[in-house]
Amino acid sequence: MRDLKHIHFYEDLLEQANNELVQKAKGEGKACVAYTCYYMPEALLNLDNSFSVRLRAPHTGSLDISQYYMSSFICGYSRALLERAFEGGYNFIDCYFASDTCQQMVRVVENIHEMNLIDNKRFYYNIIDAPLKVTEHGTEFYINQVKTRFLEPLRDKFNCDISEEALKKAVEMHNRMCAIFEEISEMRKEENPKITPREFHILCLVSYACPTYLILPYLEETLEDLRHRQKDEKNRWRARVVVVGSEIDDYTFSEILESCNCYVVADRYCYGSIPGRQQIKLNDKEPILDQVCRNYLETNQCPRFMSQDKIQGRRDLVKKLVEEYKADGVIYEQAKFCDFWGYERMLAGRVMQDEYKIPTTQIDREYVVSGSGQLMTRIQAFVESLEIKKIQAKEAKNGKE
């Protein structure tokens, strides 16, 4: 297939956190709001005078400094962010909003603040106490936290309009972007899709890493290009998988799967499109803030939620994705030393394999996956096992006939 429209521009944008579009938005006087977790209501952070950026640390090298402050038994993503802050790579951000969902990430935010690592006079940060269950009381508490610790500071410190009309406009823009990914995701259900795993991963990453109002026109043009794109005549994909797990902000991971002719039909991981790129349905009966916060809590698939209904819901969602996207198997991946996903990967992986009878493999990976021969070997072996299962199933079916 020919190159997708703007794909090389997107690759350039992902080369650094302070990319061209971020610099353009900053040049227009807008406040840059950094965050790292789905608990942050992204749809409410892109207001008239602010824009959100989900932090990454591309081209991470040595982690010696962050390892000194946080030890070597902290996930590589957390250490990479702190290391980049020491290097001065995040001086462009004006706010850092976080939640206590991951104590490793809380340590990153607190270290950045205590050591004054952001060279920005108007830098502001805050952390919310995120509920562990989706209850009426917990939702009310979460709504109040978002309002008092995020929205009101944006209004008071950065002159952002947080009126009902402004919040509705922000959600509409968010939904406009999500509609793009919902349509592209439908294309991935085809037997021979017209978009590759690498390309989809890149599109998804730039939607998080760039100001929404600036990246949106490019994504819409890319979607239009995809609608008329001619797919390859030969279907080269040996297996179709659902990838589930922790944060992946490096599209090299998808490149490795693609090199093994393994197609990612659905991405249920942090920085993925599920659930981050589904539209938020609004009604006219409740405040926008209440509706959005409830949506983020109810659709949140973080393993930090340990109530039985959430645990079962996560497993059922993966099973549903396998069926809906016609996947052959599931890959559970986890960034090394990620506590929550470590437990989730081990238990859910066995449940998928033993109880749901869905071929599943588990991967424990470093934050930087480029050059990982071991990862490629694991993927190749899993793809071969899926091929064997399909051959055996076909032979068994022919035998019965």
C-alpha positions as CSV (number, residue, x, y, z in Angstrom):
1,M,0.0,0.0,0.0
2,R,1.1,3.6,-0.6
3,D,2.1,5.7,2.3
4,L,-0.7,7.1,4.4
5,K,-1.3,10.9,4.1
6,H,0.7,12.8,6.8
7,I,2.2,9.6,8.2
8,H,5.8,11.1,8.0
9,F,4.6,14.3,9.6
10,Y,3.2,12.3,12.5
11,E,6.4,10.4,12.9
12,D,8.3,13.7,13.2
13,L,5.8,14.9,15.8
14,L,6.5,11.8,17.9
15,E,10.2,12.4,17.9
16,Q,10.0,14.7,20.9
17,A,7.4,15.6,23.6
18,N,7.7,19.4,22.8
19,N,6.8,18.8,19.2
20,E,5.9,21.3,16.4
21,L,2.2,21.5,17.2
22,V,2.8,21.8,21.0
23,Q,5.1,24.7,20.2
24,K,2.5,26.3,18.0
25,A,-0.2,26.1,20.7
26,K,2.2,27.5,23.2
27,G,3.0,30.3,20.8
28,E,-0.7,31.2,20.8
29,G,-0.6,31.7,24.6
30,K,-2.4,28.5,25.6
31,A,-1.5,26.6,28.8
32,C,-0.1,23.1,28.3
33,V,-1.6,20.5,30.6
34,A,0.4,17.3,31.0
35,Y,-1.0,14.1,32.3
36,T,-0.2,10.3,32.2
37,C,-3.4,8.5,33.2
38,Y,-6.9,7.7,31.9
39,Y,-8.2,8.9,35.3
40,M,-7.5,12.4,34.0
41,P,-10.6,13.5,32.0
42,E,-8.8,14.5,28.8
43,A,-12.0,15.7,27.2
44,L,-12.2,18.5,29.8
45,L,-8.6,19.6,29.6
46,N,-8.8,21.0,26.1
47,L,-10.5,24.3,26.8
48,D,-10.4,27.7,25.1
49,N,-7.0,28.6,26.6
50,S,-5.5,25.2,27.4
51,F,-4.6,21.9,25.7
52,S,-3.6,18.5,27.0
53,V,-0.5,16.4,26.3
54,R,-0.1,12.9,27.5
55,L,3.6,12.7,28.5
56,R,6.1,10.5,26.7
57,A,9.9,10.2,26.8
58,P,10.9,9.3,23.3
59,H,14.5,8.1,22.6
60,T,15.1,7.3,26.3
61,G,18.7,6.4,27.0
62,S,20.4,6.2,30.4
63,L,18.2,6.2,33.5
64,D,21.0,6.7,36.0
65,I,19.7,9.9,37.6
66,S,16.1,8.8,38.0
67,Q,17.3,5.3,39.2
68,Y,19.2,7.1,41.9
69,Y,16.1,8.8,43.1
70,M,13.6,6.0,42.5
71,S,15.6,2.8,42.5
72,S,15.8,0.2,39.7
73,F,12.6,-1.5,40.8
74,I,10.4,1.2,39.5
75,C,8.7,0.9,36.1
76,G,10.8,2.2,33.2
77,Y,8.0,4.6,32.1
78,S,8.1,6.4,35.5
79,R,11.9,6.6,35.5
80,A,12.0,7.8,31.9
81,L,9.7,10.7,32.7
82,L,11.7,11.8,35.7
83,E,15.0,11.4,33.7
84,R,13.6,13.6,30.9
85,A,12.5,16.2,33.5
86,F,16.0,16.3,34.8
87,E,17.2,16.8,31.2
88,G,14.9,19.8,30.9
89,G,12.7,18.1,28.4
90,Y,9.4,19.2,30.0
91,N,10.0,22.9,30.6
92,F,7.2,23.6,28.1
93,I,4.4,22.3,30.4
94,D,2.4,24.7,32.5
95,C,0.4,22.1,34.6
96,Y,1.0,18.5,35.6
97,F,-2.2,16.8,36.6
98,A,-2.0,13.3,38.2
99,S,-3.9,10.9,40.4
100,D,-2.8,8.5,43.1
101,T,-3.7,5.5,41.0
102,C,0.0,4.6,40.7
103,Q,2.3,5.5,43.5
104,Q,5.3,5.2,41.3
105,M,3.9,8.0,39.1
106,V,3.0,10.1,42.2
107,R,6.6,9.9,43.1
108,V,7.6,11.3,39.7
109,V,5.2,14.3,40.1
110,E,6.4,15.0,43.6
111,N,10.1,14.7,42.7
112,I,9.5,17.1,39.8
113,H,7.9,19.6,42.1
114,E,10.2,19.3,45.1
115,M,13.3,19.6,43.0
116,N,11.9,22.4,40.8
117,L,12.7,20.4,37.6
118,I,10.3,22.4,35.5
119,D,11.9,25.7,34.5
120,N,8.5,27.5,34.1
121,K,7.5,30.3,36.5
122,R,3.8,29.6,36.2
123,F,4.2,25.8,36.6
124,Y,1.4,24.2,38.7
125,Y,0.6,20.7,39.7
126,N,-2.0,18.8,41.6
127,I,-2.9,15.2,42.4
128,I,-6.4,13.8,43.0
129,D,-7.5,10.9,45.2
130,A,-9.1,8.5,42.7
131,P,-11.8,6.2,43.9
132,L,-11.3,2.4,43.9
133,K,-14.9,1.6,43.1
134,V,-17.6,3.0,40.9
135,T,-20.2,4.0,43.4
136,E,-22.5,6.9,43.8
137,H,-20.4,8.3,46.6
138,G,-17.1,7.6,44.8
139,T,-18.4,9.3,41.6
140,E,-19.5,12.4,43.5
141,F,-16.1,12.5,45.2
142,Y,-14.3,12.2,41.9
143,I,-16.4,14.9,40.2
144,N,-15.5,17.3,43.1
145,Q,-11.8,16.5,42.9
146,V,-11.7,17.2,39.1
147,K,-13.6,20.4,39.6
148,T,-11.6,21.8,42.5
149,R,-8.1,20.5,41.7
150,F,-8.1,20.7,37.9
151,L,-10.8,22.9,36.4
152,E,-10.9,25.7,38.9
153,P,-7.1,26.1,38.9
154,L,-7.2,26.3,35.1
155,R,-9.7,29.1,35.4
156,D,-8.0,31.0,38.2
157,K,-4.4,30.5,37.1
158,F,-4.6,30.3,33.3
159,N,-7.8,32.2,32.5
160,C,-9.6,29.2,31.0
161,D,-13.3,29.3,30.5
162,I,-14.9,26.4,32.5
163,S,-18.5,27.3,31.9
164,E,-21.1,24.7,30.8
165,E,-20.9,26.0,27.3
166,A,-17.1,25.8,27.2
167,L,-17.0,22.2,28.6
168,K,-19.6,21.1,26.1
169,K,-17.5,22.6,23.3
170,A,-14.5,20.7,24.6
171,V,-16.4,17.4,24.7
172,E,-17.7,17.9,21.2
173,M,-14.2,18.4,19.9
174,H,-13.1,15.3,21.8
175,N,-15.9,13.3,20.2
176,R,-15.1,14.6,16.8
177,M,-11.6,13.1,17.2
178,C,-12.9,9.9,18.7
179,A,-15.3,9.4,15.7
180,I,-12.2,9.2,13.5
181,F,-10.8,6.3,15.5
182,E,-14.1,4.5,15.8
183,E,-14.4,4.5,12.0
184,I,-10.8,3.4,11.5
185,S,-11.3,0.7,14.1
186,E,-14.1,-0.7,12.0
187,M,-11.7,-1.0,9.1
188,R,-9.5,-3.3,11.3
189,K,-12.3,-5.8,11.4
190,E,-11.8,-6.6,7.8
191,E,-9.9,-9.8,6.8
192,N,-7.4,-7.8,4.9
193,P,-7.4,-4.3,6.5
194,K,-6.2,-1.2,4.7
195,I,-4.3,0.2,7.7
196,T,-1.4,-1.5,9.4
197,P,-0.8,-1.9,13.1
198,R,2.1,0.5,13.0
199,E,0.1,3.2,11.2
200,F,-2.8,2.9,13.6
201,H,-0.5,3.1,16.6
202,I,1.1,6.3,15.2
203,L,-2.2,7.9,14.7
204,C,-3.3,7.1,18.2
205,L,-0.1,8.4,19.7
206,V,-0.2,11.7,18.0
207,S,-3.8,12.2,19.1
208,Y,-2.6,12.0,22.7
209,A,0.7,13.8,22.3
210,C,-0.5,16.9,20.3
211,P,-3.1,19.7,21.0
212,T,-6.4,18.2,19.9
213,Y,-7.6,21.3,18.0
214,L,-4.4,21.3,15.9
215,I,-4.0,17.6,15.1
216,L,-7.7,17.1,14.4
217,P,-7.7,18.6,10.8
218,Y,-4.7,16.4,9.9
219,L,-6.4,13.2,11.3
220,E,-9.6,14.0,9.3
221,E,-7.5,14.3,6.1
222,T,-5.9,11.0,6.9
223,L,-9.2,9.3,7.5
224,E,-10.4,10.6,4.1
225,D,-7.3,9.2,2.5
226,L,-7.9,5.8,4.2
227,R,-11.5,5.7,2.9
228,H,-10.1,5.7,-0.7
229,R,-6.9,3.7,-0.1
230,Q,-6.4,0.6,-2.1
231,K,-5.4,-2.4,0.0
232,D,-2.8,-4.9,-0.9
233,E,-4.2,-7.8,-3.0
234,K,-2.4,-10.4,-0.9
235,N,-3.3,-10.7,2.8
236,R,0.0,-11.1,4.5
237,W,-1.3,-11.4,8.1
238,R,-0.6,-14.8,9.7
239,A,-2.6,-14.0,12.9
240,R,-4.9,-11.5,14.4
241,V,-4.5,-10.5,18.1
242,V,-5.9,-8.2,20.7
243,V,-3.1,-6.5,22.8
244,V,-4.0,-5.8,26.4
245,G,-1.9,-4.2,29.1
246,S,0.0,-1.3,30.4
247,E,1.3,1.9,28.8
248,I,2.8,1.6,25.3
249,D,3.9,5.0,23.9
250,D,6.4,3.6,21.4
251,Y,5.1,2.4,18.1
252,T,8.1,0.2,17.8
253,F,6.1,-2.4,19.7
254,S,3.6,-2.5,16.8
255,E,6.4,-2.6,14.3
256,I,7.8,-5.8,15.9
257,L,4.4,-7.4,15.7
258,E,4.0,-6.2,12.1
259,S,7.4,-7.7,11.2
260,C,6.0,-11.0,12.4
261,N,3.0,-10.6,10.2
262,C,0.9,-10.3,13.3
263,Y,-2.1,-7.9,13.0
264,V,-3.3,-5.9,16.0
265,V,-7.0,-5.7,15.6
266,A,-7.7,-4.0,19.0
267,D,-5.5,-2.1,21.4
268,R,-6.8,-2.2,25.0
269,Y,-3.7,-0.7,26.7
270,C,-2.8,2.7,28.1
271,Y,-2.3,5.1,25.2
272,G,-4.5,2.8,23.1
273,S,-7.8,3.5,21.5
274,I,-9.8,1.4,23.9
275,P,-11.3,3.0,26.0
276,G,-9.5,6.3,25.3
277,R,-10.9,6.9,21.8
278,Q,-14.6,6.3,22.2
279,Q,-17.2,9.1,22.0
280,I,-18.8,10.4,25.2
281,K,-22.6,10.5,24.9
282,L,-24.1,13.5,26.5
283,N,-27.6,14.3,27.7
284,D,-29.3,17.7,28.4
285,K,-30.4,16.7,31.9
286,E,-27.1,16.7,33.9
287,P,-24.1,19.0,34.1
288,I,-21.4,18.2,31.5
289,L,-18.8,17.7,34.3
290,D,-20.9,15.1,36.0
291,Q,-21.5,13.2,32.8
292,V,-17.9,13.2,31.6
293,C,-16.5,12.2,35.0
294,R,-19.0,9.3,35.3
295,N,-18.0,8.2,31.8
296,Y,-14.3,8.1,32.7
297,L,-14.9,6.1,35.8
298,E,-17.3,3.6,34.3
299,T,-15.2,3.0,31.1
300,N,-11.9,2.9,33.0
301,Q,-10.2,-0.5,32.6
302,C,-7.3,0.1,35.0
303,P,-6.5,-3.0,37.2
304,R,-6.4,-0.6,40.1
305,F,-10.1,-1.2,40.2
306,M,-10.3,-4.4,42.3
307,S,-14.1,-4.8,42.9
308,Q,-15.4,-8.1,41.5
309,D,-17.6,-6.4,38.9
310,K,-14.7,-4.4,37.5
311,I,-12.4,-7.5,37.4
312,Q,-15.0,-9.5,35.6
313,G,-15.8,-6.6,33.3
314,R,-12.1,-6.4,32.2
315,R,-12.1,-10.1,31.3
316,D,-15.5,-9.9,29.5
317,L,-14.3,-6.9,27.5
318,V,-11.2,-8.7,26.2
319,K,-13.4,-11.7,25.3
320,K,-15.8,-9.3,23.5
321,L,-13.0,-7.7,21.6
322,V,-11.7,-11.1,20.5
323,E,-15.1,-12.0,19.1
324,E,-16.0,-8.6,17.6
325,Y,-12.7,-8.2,15.9
326,K,-12.3,-11.8,14.9
327,A,-9.0,-12.2,16.7
328,D,-7.1,-15.5,16.9
329,G,-5.5,-14.7,20.3
330,V,-4.6,-12.2,23.0
331,I,-1.3,-10.7,24.0
332,Y,-1.1,-9.5,27.6
333,E,1.8,-7.1,28.0
334,Q,3.2,-5.4,31.1
335,A,5.9,-2.8,31.6
336,K,8.4,-4.4,33.9
337,F,7.8,-3.5,37.6
338,C,4.2,-2.2,36.9
339,D,2.5,-3.5,40.1
340,F,-1.1,-3.4,39.0
341,W,-0.6,-4.8,35.5
342,G,1.8,-7.5,36.9
343,Y,-1.1,-9.0,38.9
344,E,-3.6,-8.5,36.1
345,R,-1.4,-10.0,33.4
346,M,-0.7,-13.2,35.4
347,L,-4.3,-13.9,36.5
348,A,-6.3,-12.7,33.5
349,G,-3.9,-14.4,31.2
350,R,-4.6,-17.7,32.8
351,V,-8.3,-17.1,32.8
352,M,-8.3,-16.3,29.1
353,Q,-6.4,-19.4,28.3
354,D,-8.0,-21.9,30.7
355,E,-11.5,-20.7,31.2
356,Y,-12.3,-18.8,28.1
357,K,-10.3,-21.1,25.8
358,I,-8.7,-18.1,24.0
359,P,-5.0,-18.6,23.0
360,T,-3.1,-16.1,25.2
361,T,0.6,-15.2,25.7
362,Q,2.1,-13.0,28.4
363,I,4.9,-10.5,27.9
364,D,7.0,-8.7,30.5
365,R,8.8,-5.9,28.7
366,E,11.1,-2.9,29.2
367,Y,9.8,0.7,28.5
368,V,12.1,0.9,25.5
369,V,11.3,-2.1,23.2
370,S,13.4,-1.2,20.2
371,G,16.1,-3.8,19.5
372,S,14.4,-6.4,21.7
373,G,15.2,-9.7,20.0
374,Q,13.7,-11.6,22.8
375,L,10.3,-9.9,22.3
376,M,10.4,-10.7,18.6
377,T,11.1,-14.3,19.3
378,R,8.2,-14.5,21.7
379,I,5.8,-13.0,19.2
380,Q,7.0,-15.2,16.4
381,A,6.5,-18.3,18.6
382,F,3.0,-17.2,19.5
383,V,2.1,-16.5,15.9
384,E,3.3,-20.0,14.9
385,S,1.2,-21.5,17.6
386,L,-1.9,-19.7,16.4
387,E,-1.3,-20.9,12.9
388,I,-1.0,-24.4,14.1
389,K,-4.3,-24.1,16.0
390,K,-6.0,-22.8,12.9
391,I,-4.7,-25.7,10.8
392,Q,-5.8,-28.2,13.4
393,A,-9.3,-26.6,13.7
394,K,-9.7,-26.7,9.9
395,E,-8.6,-30.3,9.7
396,A,-11.0,-31.2,12.5
397,K,-13.9,-29.4,10.7
398,N,-13.1,-31.2,7.4
399,G,-12.9,-34.6,9.3
400,K,-16.4,-34.1,10.6
401,E,-17.8,-33.2,7.2
